[in-house]
Amino acid sequence: MSNPISLEQLQQMIGLNFVWKGENYIAIEIITQPLALIAQKAMPEQGIQTDVHGRAHKKVSSGIISIPVLTQDGSKLHPEFLLIKL
């Protein structure tokens, strides 16, 4: 059984801008276990990260997502991945 997309093809997506579920993202990384595309919102929102006591600690960027590439059996592209519009 062959994968419907190769790791090399996925790696070529790094740096590309795309739309996913109506939001603009930039592909920043590929992880292999499980195979997923990691992306960050093109205009990330700033959030405040709190410490263990609930006090504001530091600003962090939110909007990093993981999009699964393959279905669980690995035979097809995942429906979430198919929502990507280049």
LINRA-V17628 format. One record per residue. N is the residue number from 1. RES is the residue in one letter. PHI is phi in radians with two decimals (none if undefined). PSI is psi in whole degrees, -180 to 180 (* if undefined). Layout:
n={N N}
res={RES RES}
phi={PHI PHI}
psi={PSI PSI}
This chain:
n={1 2 3 4 5 6 7 8 9 10 11 12 13 14 15 16 17 18 19 20 21 22 23 24 25 26 27 28 29 30 31 32 33 34 35 36 37 38 39 40 41 42 43 44 45 46 47 48 49 50 51 52 53 54 55 56 57 58 59 60 61 62 63 64 65 66 67 68 69 70 71 72 73 74 75 76 77 78 79 80 81 82 83 84 85 86}
res={M S N P I S L E Q L Q Q M I G L N F V W K G E N Y I A I E I I T Q P L A L I A Q K A M P E Q G I Q T D V H G R A H K K V S S G I I S I P V L T Q D G S K L H P E F L L I K L}
phi={none -1.78 -1.25 -1.26 -2.60 -1.61 -1.07 -1.10 -1.11 -1.13 -1.09 -1.20 -1.38 -1.05 1.66 -1.37 -1.57 -2.65 -1.91 -2.43 0.93 1.38 -2.03 -1.52 -2.31 -2.16 -1.24 -2.06 -2.89 -2.10 -1.93 -1.83 -2.30 -1.31 -1.09 -2.65 -1.72 -1.74 -2.42 -2.17 -0.98 -1.09 -2.14 -1.11 -1.46 -1.62 -2.07 -1.89 -1.60 -1.71 -1.50 -1.13 -1.73 1.48 -1.47 -1.01 -2.03 -2.77 -1.43 -2.34 -1.44 -1.87 1.78 -1.60 -2.21 -2.12 -1.90 -1.11 -1.60 -2.03 -1.15 -1.02 -1.45 1.36 -1.62 -2.42 -1.23 -1.17 -0.99 -1.17 -1.16 -1.21 -1.37 -1.20 -2.08 -1.44}
psi={128 150 144 -10 141 160 -37 -41 -41 -42 -29 -16 -18 128 -12 144 140 167 134 120 42 4 147 131 163 128 127 -19 158 131 152 -17 97 158 119 153 126 131 157 142 140 -32 79 143 147 131 167 124 132 158 -174 -16 3 7 143 131 -55 159 138 151 133 174 15 129 161 121 117 141 -43 156 169 -36 -6 9 -18 161 140 142 -33 -39 -35 -13 -10 130 116 *}
